Amino acid sequence: MDESTFRVTEGAPDSPVLLHVPHSARAVPGHVRERILLDDDALGAELDHMTDAYTDLIAVRAAARTGAWRFTNLLSRLVVDPERFPDEREEMRAVGMGAVYTRTSHGAPLREDDPRHERDLLDAYFEPYAAAMTAAVQERLAATGRAVVIDVHSYPAAPLPYELHGGGPRPAVCLGTDAFHTPAWLLDAAREAFAPCGEIGLDSPFAGTYVPLKHYGEVREVSALMIEIRRDGYMTEPGGAPGEGVDRLGDALAALVAAVGTGDGTG
């Protein structure tokens, strides 16, 4: 596995849980930076808006207490976004934010819309990431008979222009679900675990969750849930310092991971 672009951190051998942290990094390789149209100040501002800052710390705290496994993206989502569909199935392509972004969070040009460059980025970063994530989930299945992917994200208190569904509720914690992969017991466990963190919402402002395409809609033993944390609950926006909310959220995530150990994993 390419430790320069993502990292798989081992947990307890009998843990089915994989904490997926796809958007916490700000790193952009030099050859990718050369094709980005923003100057350094504008790029820094865009990273402030689009990075799920400190979600990696929240996942680290939870994993240390529970033995969960972690899969962490070490590159910015401005390189490639590993959670998007890499083709026309992706609705965010409508605003220039498919797997390879061509527009910023405010609609300005980010990079030229060049299919060859897009293909190069997908081959270099998206495909290896997807393959490694698939392997990590498959390994949990083989070891424990099930896998539970918990996607750890954050979002701004005020909607950004790129959001297609930004007009709905923006609770302290949004739970993103999938009709096939999010069983009722997992959703109930998340509601209970995150109750101390404030209002809990469902699929607004962001919906769905990440499951590797190999398993998506096919393997019910793969459960999944997205945790979207409103950033004003744990940091200064945009791009500021973390606060004590990081520990509180890490504890809540640990409580969820612990509860997953008692779930049946089959929905």
Secondary structure, DSSP 8 states (H G I E B T S, - for coil): --TTTEEEE---TT--EEEEE-S------HHHHTTB-S-HHHHHHHHHHH--TTHHHHHHHHHHHH--EEEEE-S-TTT--TTS-SSTT-GGGGGTBSSSB-B-TTS-B-B---HHHHHHHIIIIIHHHHHHHHHHHHHHHHHHS-EEEEEEEEE-SS--TT-TTTTS---SEEEE--TTT--HHHHHHHHHHHGGGS-EEESSSS------TTTTTT-TTEEEEEEEEEGGGTB-TTT--B-THHHHHHHHHHHHHHHHTTS-S--
